């Protein structure tokens, strides 16, 4: 009963936010990690992920974003993680751009309902300007045999003295084929007012000694409109222990 009520609250919050502003007004790219609605008890992880945006529409432009994070499960339902976010534009040095805290809440047990449900909450603070972003996302995952489909439905709010206060919404989705644990090809879609991208991704998990694991993702997302970078390459490495 408590888990069902949690799902209803998450759906209500997302619906209210979408009604407040039906359009997406993202200031930056939404091409990033796809979150799955699961928490592993007693898990800790070190995570490094990066994205490289190449845009040749108005001269060569390259933007690199790096995230270094540490996270751990708080109990059977909650996982918390903190990040340092760095940014490097073409020809410039890497600089620390922002800090981020996030919490993932597993709402249902895997296989309990027709789909598995979770929620993600994030708080990001810019280092060099007075602006913050808070966001929540509804996480949904459904399995059909060897196939797994995942959707992240975001509602965000940006505020501060250095930016216009605004609501944003976004969608990130993944269709994955579970060929084997060490190699799972996938297709990812990202949709927002200023972002429309689609491309292939490969994920995998390598088991190490003492129940430790190395999880990785690599992909290339192609921009499908004039507002999206022509290519966005993303890489993720997690050391779980």
C-alpha positions as CSV (number, residue, x, y, z in Angstrom):
1,X,0.0,0.0,0.0
2,X,2.8,2.4,0.9
3,X,4.6,1.7,-2.4
4,X,1.4,2.2,-4.5
5,X,0.8,5.5,-2.7
6,X,4.4,6.5,-3.5
7,X,3.8,5.9,-7.2
8,X,0.6,8.0,-7.1
9,X,2.4,10.9,-5.4
10,X,5.2,10.8,-8.0
11,X,2.8,10.7,-10.9
12,X,0.8,13.6,-9.4
13,X,3.9,15.7,-8.9
14,X,5.1,15.2,-12.4
15,X,1.6,15.9,-13.8
16,X,1.3,19.1,-11.9
17,X,4.7,20.3,-13.0
18,X,4.0,19.5,-16.7
19,X,0.7,21.5,-16.5
20,X,2.5,24.5,-15.1
21,X,4.7,24.7,-18.2
22,X,3.9,22.4,-21.1
23,X,7.0,23.4,-23.1
24,X,10.6,22.4,-22.5
25,X,13.0,25.3,-22.2
26,X,16.3,23.5,-21.5
27,X,19.4,25.8,-21.3
28,X,21.8,22.9,-21.9
29,X,21.9,19.4,-23.2
30,X,19.8,16.7,-21.5
31,X,21.9,13.9,-23.1
32,X,23.3,12.1,-20.1
33,X,22.8,8.9,-18.1
34,X,19.6,6.9,-18.2
35,X,18.6,6.0,-14.6
36,X,17.1,2.6,-13.7
37,X,14.6,2.4,-10.8
38,X,16.6,0.0,-8.6
39,X,18.6,0.2,-5.4
40,X,21.0,-2.5,-4.3
41,X,21.3,-2.8,-0.5
42,X,24.8,-2.2,1.0
43,X,26.2,-1.0,-2.3
44,X,28.8,1.7,-2.7
45,X,30.1,3.1,-5.9
46,X,32.6,5.5,-7.5
47,X,31.4,6.9,-10.8
48,X,33.1,8.8,-13.6
49,X,31.1,9.9,-16.6
50,X,31.7,12.3,-19.4
51,X,30.0,13.7,-22.5
52,X,31.6,15.3,-25.5
53,X,29.5,17.5,-27.7
54,X,30.6,18.2,-31.3
55,X,28.7,20.8,-33.3
56,X,29.8,21.9,-36.8
57,X,26.8,24.0,-37.8
58,X,28.5,27.3,-37.0
59,X,32.2,26.4,-37.1
60,X,33.8,23.6,-35.1
61,X,32.7,23.7,-31.4
62,X,33.5,21.1,-28.8
63,X,32.2,21.0,-25.2
64,X,33.3,18.4,-22.6
65,X,31.4,17.8,-19.4
66,X,32.8,15.5,-16.7
67,X,31.1,14.2,-13.5
68,X,33.0,12.5,-10.7
69,X,30.7,11.0,-8.0
70,X,30.5,8.8,-4.9
71,X,27.3,7.1,-3.8
72,X,26.0,4.5,-1.5
73,X,22.7,2.9,-0.6
74,X,21.1,4.2,2.6
75,X,18.7,1.3,2.9
76,X,16.8,-1.1,0.7
77,X,14.9,1.8,-1.0
78,X,17.2,4.8,-1.1
79,X,20.5,5.5,-2.8
80,X,22.3,8.9,-2.5
81,X,25.2,10.3,-4.5
82,X,27.2,13.5,-4.8
83,X,29.1,14.8,-7.8
84,X,31.7,17.3,-8.8
85,X,31.0,18.6,-12.3
86,X,33.7,19.9,-14.6
87,X,33.5,21.6,-17.9
88,X,36.0,22.2,-20.7
89,X,35.2,24.2,-23.8
90,X,37.3,23.9,-27.0
91,X,40.8,25.4,-26.4
92,X,40.2,26.2,-22.7
93,X,41.3,24.5,-19.5
94,X,39.0,22.2,-17.5
95,X,37.3,24.0,-14.7
96,X,35.0,23.0,-11.8
97,X,31.6,24.2,-12.9
98,X,29.0,22.9,-10.4
99,X,28.1,20.6,-7.5
100,X,25.3,18.1,-7.5
101,X,23.4,16.0,-4.9
102,X,21.0,13.3,-6.0
103,X,18.8,10.7,-4.3
104,X,17.1,7.7,-6.0
105,X,14.0,6.1,-4.4
106,X,13.0,2.6,-5.5
107,X,9.2,2.6,-5.3
108,X,8.4,-1.0,-6.1
109,X,10.0,-4.4,-6.0
110,X,11.3,-5.7,-9.3
111,X,8.6,-7.6,-11.0
112,X,5.9,-6.7,-8.5
113,X,3.8,-4.8,-11.0
114,X,3.5,-4.6,-14.8
115,X,6.5,-2.2,-14.7
116,X,9.1,-1.2,-12.1
117,X,8.9,2.3,-10.7
118,X,11.3,4.7,-9.0
119,X,11.9,8.4,-8.5
120,X,15.0,10.6,-8.8
121,X,15.6,13.9,-7.0
122,X,18.5,16.2,-7.8
123,X,19.9,19.5,-6.6
124,X,22.6,21.3,-8.6
125,X,24.5,24.5,-7.6
126,X,26.6,26.4,-10.0
127,X,30.0,27.4,-8.7
128,X,30.7,30.7,-10.5
129,X,27.2,32.2,-10.7
130,X,24.1,32.5,-8.5
131,X,21.9,29.8,-10.0
132,X,20.5,26.5,-8.9
133,X,18.5,23.7,-10.4
134,X,16.2,21.3,-8.6
135,X,14.6,18.4,-10.4
136,X,12.7,15.2,-10.0
137,X,12.1,12.4,-12.4
138,X,9.8,9.5,-12.6
139,X,11.7,6.3,-13.5
140,X,9.9,3.5,-15.3
141,X,11.3,0.2,-16.6
142,X,9.6,-2.8,-18.3
143,X,11.0,-6.1,-19.4
144,X,9.9,-8.3,-22.2
145,X,12.0,-11.5,-22.3
146,X,15.5,-10.3,-23.3
147,X,14.3,-6.7,-24.0
148,X,14.1,-4.0,-21.4
149,X,12.6,-0.5,-21.9
150,X,13.4,2.4,-19.6
151,X,12.0,5.9,-19.4
152,X,13.0,8.9,-17.3
153,X,10.4,11.7,-17.2
154,X,11.9,14.9,-15.8
155,X,10.5,18.0,-14.2
156,X,13.0,20.7,-13.4
157,X,13.1,24.2,-12.0
158,X,16.0,26.7,-12.4
159,X,16.2,29.8,-10.3
160,X,18.7,32.4,-9.2
161,X,19.9,36.0,-9.8
162,X,22.0,35.1,-12.9
163,X,19.3,33.2,-14.8
164,X,15.6,33.5,-15.7
165,X,13.5,31.4,-13.3
166,X,11.8,28.8,-15.3
167,X,10.3,25.3,-15.3
168,X,11.6,22.6,-17.7
169,X,10.5,19.1,-18.7
170,X,12.5,16.4,-20.5
171,X,12.3,12.8,-21.6
172,X,15.2,10.3,-21.8
173,X,14.4,6.7,-22.9
174,X,16.3,3.5,-23.6
175,X,15.5,0.3,-25.3
176,X,18.1,-2.4,-24.4
177,X,18.7,-6.0,-25.5
178,X,20.1,-8.1,-22.8
179,X,22.4,-10.2,-24.9
180,X,24.8,-11.1,-22.1
181,X,25.7,-9.4,-18.8
182,X,29.0,-8.1,-20.2
183,X,27.5,-6.7,-23.5
184,X,24.0,-5.2,-23.8
185,X,23.4,-3.0,-26.9
186,X,20.8,-0.3,-26.6
187,X,19.1,2.6,-28.4
188,X,18.6,5.9,-26.6
189,X,16.3,8.8,-27.3
190,X,16.5,12.3,-25.7
191,X,13.7,14.9,-26.2
192,X,13.4,18.5,-25.1
193,X,12.6,21.8,-26.7
194,X,16.3,22.5,-27.4
195,X,17.3,18.8,-27.7
196,X,16.3,15.9,-29.9
197,X,18.8,13.1,-30.2
198,X,18.9,9.4,-31.0
199,X,21.7,6.9,-31.1
200,X,23.3,3.6,-30.2
201,X,24.7,2.8,-26.8
202,X,26.5,-0.3,-25.4
203,X,26.5,-1.2,-21.7
204,X,28.0,-4.1,-19.7
205,X,29.0,-5.4,-16.3
206,X,32.2,-7.2,-15.4
207,X,32.2,-9.1,-12.2
208,X,35.3,-8.8,-10.0
209,X,36.5,-10.5,-6.8
210,X,34.6,-10.1,-3.5
211,X,31.3,-9.3,-5.1
212,X,32.7,-6.2,-6.7
213,X,31.7,-5.1,-10.2
214,X,32.7,-2.7,-13.0
215,X,29.8,-1.3,-15.0
216,X,30.4,0.7,-18.2
217,X,28.4,2.5,-20.9
218,X,29.5,4.0,-24.2
219,X,27.4,5.6,-26.8
220,X,27.1,8.1,-29.7
221,X,23.9,10.3,-29.8
222,X,23.2,12.1,-33.1
223,X,21.4,15.4,-33.2
224,X,18.1,15.3,-35.1
225,X,17.4,19.1,-35.2
226,X,19.4,22.3,-35.6
227,X,19.4,23.0,-31.8
228,X,21.1,19.8,-30.8
229,X,24.8,19.1,-31.2
230,X,25.6,17.1,-34.3
231,X,27.2,14.3,-32.2
232,X,27.3,13.7,-28.5
233,X,29.6,11.0,-27.2
234,X,29.0,9.7,-23.7
235,X,31.0,7.4,-21.5
236,X,30.3,6.1,-18.0
237,X,32.4,3.9,-15.7
238,X,31.1,2.7,-12.3
239,X,33.1,0.8,-9.8
240,X,30.7,-0.9,-7.4
241,X,31.9,-2.3,-4.1
